[in-house]
């Protein structure tokens, strides 16, 4: 019985190792497929729209006005991750969209404006 258990465990470990090896090879293939340009990660339109929480049309406006640099590869638009991060830092303030140039409405609820009674 002890030999049977030992054999069963050996077979189980070998199957586990084989499965882990397959997962590792799959992950390596996925890493190779990641889009890189000059060693930097590239983002597509969908990625950037989600990051900025904007529509495709708004993203097109940013490209057209040269606010957001982009690369065309095989008729597809890509953005360098560092360019998108720089755009976010330059244009997005906390809770404000880049197109929103209107001043915030004063609700009178600002703690700094409350008079001590």
Phi, psi and omega in degrees: 000320180299320177293323178297316179296318179297317178296317180297316179294320178299315179296318179298315179295320179296320177294320178297315179297318179298318179294317177297322176297319178296318178298317180298316179297320179296316178296322177296320178296319179295321180295324179292325182286345181299135184285121179229145173225121183054038178078004181248141181293137177255142178245144177265181183304316182298316179302313184289320177302318179291319180296318184270348184057049179232166178279169177296325180294318178297319178298321177298320178297319179297322178291313183298324181272005180062022176286329183235110180295149180212167179234141174255121177232118180053047177064023176234142184269132177228156180231137174290138182302320180293326177294320179293317179297319178295321178297317179298313180297323184282332190242340184251119171260162182305120176074014183229137175274154184296333181279345187277093180260002181280141179291151179291144179287135180277114180267351182080005181263005181287123183301334180289336183265001181278125178282140174286128181258000000 
